Amino acid sequence: MKGGFFVPQGNNRDSFAGYQLIFANGSLRACYNDSDILNDTTFWQNANPLVKSIPFFAAQLSLTILVIRLIFLGLNVIRQPRFSAELIAALMLGPGLLGGGKWFGFYIQPLKTTKTLETMGNLGLVYYMFLVGLEMELGALRRIEKKSLYNAILGFLLPFGFGIGYFFLIKETEYSGLSQLLKEEPMHKIVLGAFHCGLVLTVTSFTDLARVLSDIKLLHTDIGRTSLSSALVSDLMSWGFLVAAVTISNGQDNYYFSVLSTLAFIIFCWFALRPALHWFIKKTSSKEGKCNDLQIFFILAGVVLCGFITDFCGSQSMTGAFMLGLIMPKGELSMKLLQKLEDFVAGVLLPAFFLITGIRTNYLDLRQYNRNPWLIVLAIAVAFSAKMVSSLIISMLYGMPNREGVTLGVLMNTKGVIALIVLNAGRNRGWMNNRAFVVTVLTLIVMMTAVKPIPSMIYKYGKHFRRYKRRTLERSEPHSELRTLVCIHDRRNVSGMINLLEVSNPTKQSPICVFAVHLVELTGRSSAMMIVHDAQRNGNHNHVHQSRESAESEVIINAFERFEDRGQAVSVQPLTVVSPYTTMHEDICTLAEDKRVTLLLIPFHKQPGGDGMLQEENASVKLVNQNLLANAPCTIGLFIDRGLSSISNDEDSDQNTSKQNCAVIFIGGADDREALSYGSRITSSNNKVNLTIIRFVPSKEAINAMTSRGHLDDEEEASFMEDIELERQLDDEYINEFRFRTMCDESITYVEKLVSHGDEIITTIKSAYDEFDLYIVGRGKEVKSPLTLGISEWSEDEDLGALGDMLLTSSFAQQASILVIRQFRDRSTAEFRTYSRASGLEVGSHKPIDIWRSPRENNYNMYVNRRNMVDDDAAY
């Protein structure tokens, strides 16, 4: 067999399946009789429709899509990327398996339909490269970090050298030595073959890497951003070298004309066509800036035209399409083109290219490597380690852990369609023979098998060693930086969140680092993405008629940048996360852990109207909030904004201006202690906030009523009372330490109220504490307090806890904003308690509670009276 076809032996002419085969000068030609093809007007009336190219192409395309989908369903279980499924499907449909049967050659893949299949495959590549250019933003190159840039450069040079060695290892299995290779093959073929092998190993597919990072939830991490930025540079470098090599090769003796004309077209696109596209889009858009079908048709036709021009210049048609995508203004039109084309190109057009690659890949050719098959294994190992070595060198230079260097190297091994384009270009021009082509395809499959599993395992294993201490406000130092991640769904959340951050009291001694994340639902895209907005790009907006999401992101980013400019102790990093609502919480949690965030702020899923009443709920936002409350890696605050006003944080501002009145309602438990920790922060050296702490303490009658309600036996009741007392000790320790620190602060008022049931809490707040701008409460869902048992039974929203829901639905707090705080609990070390099914009461504990200890130990005990009996009303 030769390239998947039977080669006649002995004579140079033979017949096979109705074709006349001619083998001469190392090439195989197949001739067939065209007399059986009917006129197009009578084609569909023919008894056997499988005599024309289009029906054959439909059958080939349908079969390829079906095989790819079935393989991907199986590989997805073991976390393999889609590109692996496409390569394996190509091998299965090749002459080594299904394509080797006579029925396949007669009914599915006759030789005379190859031209149609190649034409449609090349058309798919043209539009694919247009989409690749459309997704790239060259403006990001100006903001790329040195680490990413050096990783891209070293990740190009070292793999290129490794690729040359890889090429000679493959050739070593065909020839007895280098001398025989030089004797039997022309020097230019050896040089260009080694060049293409090196170029294949330098490629890191930007689009496939973005999809992989999104799937394994590393897109929003430092390692994800580094690998993506490096992939952008690597793709541009590899593509540039390929275009230069193909252009020079096609030009042959007149290569200078091909090079100069291609270069002239690229310059024309950048300096003439790019401004013309801006003008065209601006003139043809509606008054609201919306794109229309005329623009889409014009761009789609322009893709083919640009491809034709570069093909005429002596380069590849894909070069023109890529340039058009690269210079397209990034806005609503580009997003709409991505949404309309991506699924069609990847799902319908590209399978034809994969089938062509499969037809050219006959794994039976590997039988000729019987001289030393271990050299093939060594060659694959060399190819796999190329990017690993370069990434490990960069990780050592920048002090990164070795596991991150390995992760970066594996991610940089992500290959895609561009690697296959380079490989097919070398094979089509005879620079690589069929055997080298097959080995390289198998190498790509091996490299892709590790892209998802290894980074996932390393990252999950590394999470146990990357635990940071300041996951809660309670355990943070009083004068330490507060790292906050703020989630924004739309512009209605912006003003309230910024005002809440102002209340959080950023000072030079205790600054606030804010990661402002605009959350956008993923629609019509195959992978999520994150845009890191550069803080210095003010006034440099090149987008024409931005999409609604992009325009809203700009509004949100500008608002947070103005907040950063106003405050001297505030740093803001705006981000945009595009992800499905079902997995959006995973991206947020990964980002929070990667940024070592202490407080995660999320907006409530209901927005207040002009009258202060809450509007209809957003079910998608509610789902995100519930998942975050269950999985957040730090303390989380659920904020209900009802017009929280802004305050000035300027230390030199007038102290006589109106103050913000805040209240912390304390019943007991870890969440309430966390709420008090936040209250302690907002009043530290802050002359703009008055804080009132209202502690409700259950009476003995309330505790007895709760135990009797649970129908507990003596042992269960003793265990339950012990747990109540331990929680009481924790609360007393923290309350006393707080009172000691703030005993001289006149802006803080502490009140204790002895109550017997939850109704007294509502009555007390309504009668005396109903004029606050902000209520801060603990969620307290895990705490079964005698005071919240009655309230929680008629709570409408469990996400807010008993007190949060009570304040939300009350008539006296309709104009007050509410912050519900849930303290982070490390599930690997947390205590797991059991509850009575009959009453829902906590009745036992699997291990002792770790008592919180104040950093001041007992030095403050002499100043604070720790009473067993609580007065009905005590304040200072």
N, C-alpha and C positions, 0 to 999 in steps of 0.2 A: 504493500500500500504506500501511497505517496500523498501526504497531506490529507488523508481521509478518503482517497479514491484508489481504486485498484489500478496498478501500473502494469502495462503489458510487459511480459518477460521475453527476452530473445529479440523478436522483431520490434520495430518501433511503431507498428500500427496494430490495433486490435479493436474489437467491438465489445461493448458491455452495456446491457440494458437498453439497447437501441441507440447507443451513442458510438461514434467513431472516435477512438482514443488515439492521440498522437503524442508520443513522448520523444522529445528532442531537446538537446542542449540543457538538460536538467529541469525542463518544465513540461507540464502535462496540459494538453488541450483536448477539449471534448467538443465534437461537432455533432449536430443533430438536424433532422429534416424538419422544415418548418411548414410543410404542405398541409398538415392536418389541422392547422389553426384556421378557424372560420372567421368570417367578417364580424366586426364588433356589433353590428345591428342585429345579428341573429344569434349572438353568443348565448344569451340566457335561454334560448329555445333548444339548445343542444342537449342531447340525452346525457352526455357525460360532461358536467361543467368543469371538471378538474383538468382542463386542457389549456387554460389561460393563467397568466401570472397572478392576477388579483385573487381568484379563489384559492390558489395555492398559498398565496401570502396570508390570506385570512386564516387558513388552516394552520400554517406555521406559527403565526402570531398567537392564535388561540391556545395552541398546545404549549407554547413557550410560557405564556402568562400562567396557564394552569399549573405547569410543573413548578414554576418559581413560587407561586402561592402555596402549593402543598409542601414544598421543601421548607419554606420560611415558617410555616405553621409548626413544623417539627423542630426546626433549629431555634425558634424563639423560646422554646421551653428551656433550652440550655444556654440562653442568653447569647445567641449569635446574631451578628448584624445582617441586614438585608443583603448587603453586597456578597456575603458568603453564600447565601441561598442562590443568588443570581449566577455566581461562578459555578457552583455545583450543578445547577440546572443546565448550564452551558455544556459542562462535561457529560452529563447524562444524555443530552440530545446530540452529542458529537458522534463521530464514526466508531468510537471505542465501545459504545453501548447501544442505545436505541437507533442512532443514525447509521449503524453498520448493517442493519437489516435491509433486505431487498424491498420489503413492503414500504419501509420508510422512504427509501430512495424513489419509489414509484408513485406513492400516493401523497407523500408529505413534502419531500425535498428532492425533486428532480433537479438535475444540474442546470437546466435552462431557466430556472426561477431564481438562481443565485444572484443575478444582476439586480432584479427587483428587490430582493431581500437586502442586498448591500446598499441600494439607493435609499430605501426607507430607513435602514440603520444609520446611514450617514446623515439623513435629515434629522433623525432623532438626536444625533450627536451635535448637530448645528444648534438646535434649540436648547439642548442641555447646556452647552457652553455659554449660550446667551443667558440662561438662568444663573449659571455660576458667576458670570460677571455682574449680573444684576444683584446678587446677594453680597458681593464684595463692596466695601466702602473704603476707597483709597484714603479718605480723610483719617481713618484709623491708623494709618502708617505714621502720621505725624505725631501721634500720641502713644506709640508703642513703647513699652518699657525696654530698657537695654537688655534685661535678662531674656526676654522673648526674642529680641532681634538677634542676639548672639546665639541663642539656641537654634534659630532658623538658619543662620549662616553656617554654624558648625554642623547642624543637622543636614545641610546640603553637601558640604565638602567631604565629610567623613563617609557618608553613605555612597557618594559618588566613587570614592576610592575603593570602598568595599565592593561596590558593584562591578568594578573592573576585575577585581580578584574573583568575584562570583562568576563572571563570564569565562575566565580562563579555567576555573574548576570544572565548569560544565564541558568545556572543550577538551579537558584532560581525559574525560571518559570516552571521547570520540577518537582521539589521536594518542599515539604512544608518547608524545612529548611536544614541547614548544617548537622544536625544530621541524617536526613533521607538519604541525599546524601552519607555520610560516611558509612551508614549501608547497602545501596543497591549496591554501586559500590566499586570495589577494590581500595585500596589506590594508587597503582602504576598507575592505569588508570587515577585517578583524578590528580595526580602530572604531568604525562606526557601530559594530555590534557591541563592543565593550562600552562605547558611549551610551547606547540605548539601555543596556543593562544597568549602568550606573544611574541613568536618569530615572529609570523605574523605581529604584530604591530611594531616590531623593524625594519622591512625591509623598505628600501627606494631604489627603483629600479634605478640604475645608468643610464642604457640605456634609460628607459622611461623618467627619469627626464631630460636628455640631449635633448630629442626630445621636451618635453614640454617647456623648457627654450628657445629652438630655435624658437618654434612657437610663443611664446609671447614676443620675442625679449628681454629676460633678460639674455641670455647666456653670454654676454660680460660685465655684471655688477658685482660689488663686491658681491651682494647678490647671483647672479648666480654662481660665482666661489666658494663661501662659501658653498652653498648647494650641488654643485657637488662634492667638496672635501669631505664633510661630508658623502655623499651618497656612495662614494667609500669605505670609512672606514666601514660604517654601513653594506654594502653588504658583505664585507669580514668577519666581525664579525658574522653576522646572518648565513651566509653559513657555517662558521666553526662550530658553535654550532649545526646546523642541521646535518652536517656530523657526528659529534661526537655522537649525540643522536641516529641517525639511525644505525650507526655502532655498538654501544653498544647494541641496541635493537635487531639487527639481530644476533649478536653473542650469545645472551642469556647466557647460562652457560659458554661458551668459548668466552666471549666478549673480553677478553684480547688478544686473538689471532687476532680477527678482528681489534682491535684498533692498535696493534703493526704492523700488516701487512699493513694496510692503511697508517700509519705513515711512515713506511719504503718505501712505494711506493712514497709518497710525497717527502721524502728526496732524493730518487733515481732520481725523475724528476728534482729536482732543481740542484743537484750537478753532475749528470751524463748525463741525457737526454738533459738538456739545452745546455751544451757545444757541445754535439753530433749534435744537430740541427744546431748550428752555423757552425760547420765543414761541415755538409751535404749540407747546403744551399750554402756555399762558393764554395764547390767542384763541385756542379752540376749546378751552374749558368753559364751563358754565359760570355764571356770576358768583355762585357759591363755591367755585373752585373744584367742582366735581368733574371727573374724567368721563369720557363718553366712548361709544363703540368706534367712532371714527379714529380716535387716537390709538385704540388697541389694534385695529386693522392696519393702520399705517405702520405701527411698530413691528407687527408680525411680518408684514411684507418687507420692511427694512432689514429684518434679520436675514432673510434669504438673499436680498440684494447685496448686503455687505459681505455675506459669505461668497457670493459669486465674484465680487470684485477681488477679494484676497485670493480666491482660487485662480482667477485670471492673472493676478500678479505673480503667481508661482508659489504661493504659500498654500495653507490649508483653508478650506471654506469655514472651518470652525474658528479661525483667527478673527475674521470679520465679525462673526456673531458674538464672540467674546468681547471684542472692543465695543460693540454697540451696547451690550449689557453693562459694561464697565462705566461708560460715560452717561448712561441714563440717569436723569435727575431722580434722586431717591425721595419718593413721596407717595401719594395715593395711587398714581398710575403704576408705579413699579410694584407696589404691594398687590394691586389688582391683577397685574400680569403674572406675578408669582402664584397667586391663588388660582388663576384660571389655567395656567400652563403646567404647574409642577406635577400634579397627579397624572395629567395626560401624557406628558413627556416621559416621566419615570415609569408609568404603568403600562403605556401602550406603545410608544415609539422605541424606547431603549431596549425592550426585549428582543427586537429584531437585531440590534447590534450584538447582544449577548448570544443569540443563536448563531450569528456569523462567527463569533469567537469560538463557540463550541464546535462548529463544523471544522474549524482550523486546528482544533485541539484533539489529537488522537493519543490517548495515554498508552496505546499499544506500541507507540514509537519508543517508549522507555525500555522495551526489551533489548534494544541495542546497547543499553548501558550495562551489559553483563560483565564488562571488563573490570570495573571497580564501582559497584553501586553505592559504596559508602561515601564516595565523593559527592554524590547527589545530596546525601544527608548533610555532609559538611557544607556544601554550597547553601542549602536552605538555612543552616545555623548561622553562616556568615551573613546572609541577607537579614535574618531576624535580629541579629545583634548590632547591626549598623547604627540604627537610631538609638538603641539602648546605650551604646558607648558614648555617643555625642551628648545625650541627655545627662548621663552620669557625670561627665566632665563638667557640664554647666552647673549641675547641682552641687558639686564639690566647690566650684569657684564662688558660688553664691551662698554657701553654707546651708543648703537645703538638706533635709534628712535623706538617707539613701533610699528609703521606700518611696519618697516623692520623686526621686530621680528615676527609679525603675518605672513608676507609674507614668511619668512623663514620656519615657522612652517607648513604652508599649503603646501609649496613645498616639505618639508620632508615627507609629507603624500603620496607622489607619490608611488603607488604600481605597481607591474608588475608580470611577470611570476614567479619570484622567490617566491613571497608571495603565489601564487597558488601551487607551488611545496611544500612549507612547509605545507600548508593546506591539500593537498591531502596525504602527508606523514602521517600526524596525523590521517586522516580518514581511510586510508588503513590499518593501524595497530590497529584500533579499539580504539584509544585514544580519538577520537571525534566522537560522534554519528551523524546521518544524520541531526538532527535538528540544532545542533551547527554548522555543516558544512554549512547549508543553511543560517543561520543568519550571519555567517562570510563572506560569498560571498556577501550578500546584504550590509554588512558593507563596504566592499572594493568598491562597486559601489558608495555608498554615499560619501566615502572619495575622490574618483577620480572625482566626479562631481564638486568639489570646486577647484581642482588643477590649472585649467587654468583661470576661471573667476575671482576669488578673487585676485590673484597676479596682473592680468592685471588691474583691477579697482584700487587697492591700488597704483600701480605704476603710472598710469595715473593721479590719484588724487594727489599723492605726487609730481609729476613734477611741479605743480603750486607753491609748497612751496620750491622747491629745486633750484630755479632760482639763478644763480650766476651772479655777476656783470660783470666780465671780459670776456664777450662774444665777445668783439671787441677790437682791438688794440687802437682805438681812446679813449675809456673809461678806458683803463688800465693805471696804474701808470707808469711813465717813467722808473723807476728803480725797476720793479717787475719781477717776474719769468714769462717767456713766456712758456706756456704749449701748445705743438704742437703735433698734430697727423699727421703722415706722412704715406700715402698710397703707397704701392709698389705692382705692379702687377707682375713684373719679374725683374731679375737682371739688366736689361738695365736701370731701373729707379734709381738704387742705387746711382751711383756716382754723378749724377746731384743733387739729393735731399740732399745728404750729403754736397756737395759744397754750395748749397743754405743755408743750416743750418749754415755753417761756415760764410757765408756772413751775416747771421742774428745776428752776434756779441754777442756770449755768453760771459759774464763777471761775475766776482764774485758779482758785484752789481746787475746784471741783468742776472741770469742764464737761461738756456733753459732746460726744461724737455720734452724729445722726446718719444712719443709712436709710435714705428715703427711697422706698421701693414702690414704683407704680406697677400695679398688677393688671395685666391685660389678658383676656381669655384667648387661648390659641384656637384659631379657626382656619381651616383650609390649608394648614401647613403640616409638613411631615416631621418637623422637629421644633423644639422650643428654642428660644434665643434670649440672650441678655445683652443689653446695650449699656456700657459704662460711659456715662456722659462726662466729658471733660469740663472741669469747672472754669477753664480759661477760654472757652470758645464763644463767649458772649459776642453777639453781633456777627458771627460767622455762620449764618444760616444759608445753606445752599439748596435747601429742599424747596421744590416747587409744588404748591398746592398739596400740602401734607395730608395724610390720612387723618381721620378723626382721632385715632389713638395717638398718632405722632403729635398732632396739635395739642391734645390734652396733656401729653407728656411734657411738652414744652412749657405749658402753663404751670404745671406742678413743679417742674424743675426750677423755673424762674422764681416761683414763690419761696421755695426753700433756699435758693441762693440769696434772695433778699433777706431772709431770716438770718442766714450766716453772716451777711454783711452788717446787720444791725448788732449782733452779739459778738463781743470780743472773745468769748469762751466757748464758741460753738464752731464745730467743723461738720460740713455736710458732704456726703457722697451720694448723689442721686443715681438711681438705677431703674431700669425698666425690665420687668420679668414677664415674658410671654409664655404661657403654659396652660394646659387644660385645667379647669377647675377641680377635676377629680384628683389630680396629682400636684396641684399648685402648692399645697402645704409642705410637700416633700422638698420642693425647691426652696421655699422660705426657711424651713428648718435647717437645711444644708447650708444656706447662706448665713443664717444666724450663728451656727456653730463655727463656720469658717471665719467669721468676723469676731468671734468671741463676745457675742452680745450678752448683756445682762438683762435688758428689758425689751420685750417685743410688744409693740403697741398695734392693735388692730381696731378698725371701726366696727360699730354695731351694724347688723344687717338691715336695720330699719333706720330710715332717715326722717328727721322731724320736718314737718311742713311749716308754713308761715305762721300758723296758730300754735305751734309747739307740739301738736299732736303727731304721733308717729305714723308714717305712711306704710303702704304695703311692704311686706318683707321681700328681700331678694334671696330666693332659695339657694342660688349658687354661692353667694357670699356667706350665707349661713353655713353651708357645707364646709367651706374653707375654714371658717371660724371654729367649727366643732372639731375638725381635724387638727387644727393648730392647738386648741385647748388640750387635746389628748396627747399630742406628740411634741410640743414645743420643747427645745433643749435649754430653755432659760425661763425666767419669770415672764409671764404674759399679762398684759393689761387690755381689757376690752372696754373701749371708750364709747360712751353715748354722748354725743355733742348736742347740746341744746342752746347754742349761742354763747359758749364760754368766751368772755371778752379778753382782749389782749392787755398785757401789762408790760411796762418798760423794765428791762433788765440792766439799764445803764446805772452803774454804781453811783454816778454823780447826779442822778435825776432827783427831782423834788420829792422829799419824803412826805409831803402833805397831800400828795395826790391820792385818789381813792384806792383802797386796797382790795385784793381778792380774798373773799371769805371761803375757806375750805374746811371741811369736816371729815374726820376719820371715825367711822362707826366700828367699834371693836367689841366682838363677842367672844372670840377665842379661837385658837388654832393657827396653823402655819400660814394660811392665806391672810388672816388678819394681822399677824406679825409682819408679814411682807408689806401690807398696806400701810402699817404704821412706819415701816422703814422708809417708804416713799414719802410719807408725810413729814418725817424727820428731815429728809433731804430738802424739801421745798421751803422749809422755814429756816434752814441754816444760813445765817447772815443775810436774810432776805427781808427787807423792809417793805415789801409789796404784798405780803401774804399774811393773813391772820389764820391760824390753825386751831381748831377745836377738836379734842379727842374725847369721844363719848364712849365710855366703856360700860357695857351692860353685863352685870354679873348675875347668874341664876341663884335664886334662893334655894334653901334646903327643900322647901316644898316642891319646887320645880324639878329638882333632881329625883326626889322620891316618886313624884308622879310619873316621871319618865321610866324609871326602873319597874314600877308596878305595871305600867302600860305594856312593857315588853314581855311580861310573864316569865321572868328569869328565875332560875333556881338559885340557891344560896351561893354556889360556886361561881356561876355566871355573873351574879350581881356583884360579888366581891371583885371579880376581875374587871367588870365594867366600872365600878367605883374607883379602882386603882388607876385605870386609864384616864378617868376624868381628873383625878388628882394630879397625875403626871402632866397632863396638858395644862392644868391650872398652874403648876410650878413653872412650866415653860413660859406661860404668859406673864406671870408675876415677875420672873427674872427679866424679861425684856422690857416690860412696862416700867419697872423700877429703874433700870439702867437708862431708859429714855428720859424719865423724870429727873434723874440726877443730872444728865447732860443739859437739859433745857430748863432747869429750875430758875435761872435768871432771865429767861427770855419772856418778855411781856406780851409778845404776839402769840403765845401758845397758852391755851386753856385746856386743863384736864378735868374731866367730870366722870364720876362713877355713879351708876344707877343700879340699885338692887331691884330686880323684876322677877315675877313668878311665871310669866308666859309671854309668848310672842306678841300678843295684842298690846301689851303694855309698852313694848318697844315702839310700835307704830304711834300709839297715843302720845308717848313722851316726845318723840321727834316732831310730831305734828304740832304739839302745843308750845314747845320751847326752842326747837332747833330746825326750823323750816325756812330759814332765810340765808341759805348758803349758795354760793355760785358753783361749788364743786363738792360732790360727795365721793369719798374714797372708801371702798369697802372690799373685804376679802370675799372671794367666791365661796369658800367654805363648803364645797359639795361633799368632801370626804369627812367632814366633821359633823357628828350627830350631837348637836347641842340641845339641851332642853328648851332653849329659847327659840330655836329655829324650826323645831319639829312641827309646830302648828302652822307656821308660815309656809314651810316648804310644801305642805300638802296641797295648797291651792296656788302654787307658783305656775305661771304660764310658760316661762322660758327658763329651762334648767341651765342654760349656758351662763346666766347671770348669777346663779345662786339664789338663796332665799332672800337676803337683804337687797341685792341688786334688783331683783324682780319686784320686790315690794316698793322700792323707790321709783322704779320705772312706771309702775301702774298707779302710784299714789296721786292724789289731787294736790297735795301741798308742795310737791317737788317737780311740777311740770316745767318750770323754767330753769331748773338746775341740771347741770351736766353731771354725769356719773362715770366713775372709773372703777371697774371691777378687776381685781388683781388675783391672779392665781400663782402661787409660788411653785417654782420648779422642784420636782421630786425625782431624784435619780433612781430609776427603776431597778438598776443593778444592785443598789445598796439600801433601797428603801424598805421600810417595814410593811409587811403584808398582814392585814388584820382580817378577822372573820366577823361576819354580821349575822344576827338572827334573821332568818327568813320571815318569821312571823311579824316582827316589828321593824326590821331594818336597822336595829340597834347594833352598835359595835360591842361585841361581847368578849373578845379575846385577842391575843397578840401572839405571833409566832416567835418574836424575840424582843428583848427589852428595848424601850425607847431611848434613843441617844439624847440625853438632856442637853439643851443649849446652854453654853457657858458664856457669860459676858467677858469681853476682853479686859474689863476692869476688875475681874474676879469679885471680891467682896468689899472693895475699898469704899463703895458708896453706901453700904448697909447702915453705917452709922448716921447717914443723913436722911435715909428714906425709911419711913415706918411701914414695915411689912405686916399688915394686920390680917388676922384670921377672919374678923368680922368686918364687913364693908358697910360704911355709912350709906344712908339713903341718898345723900347728895354731898359729894366732896369735890372741891375744885381749888385750883391755885392759878 
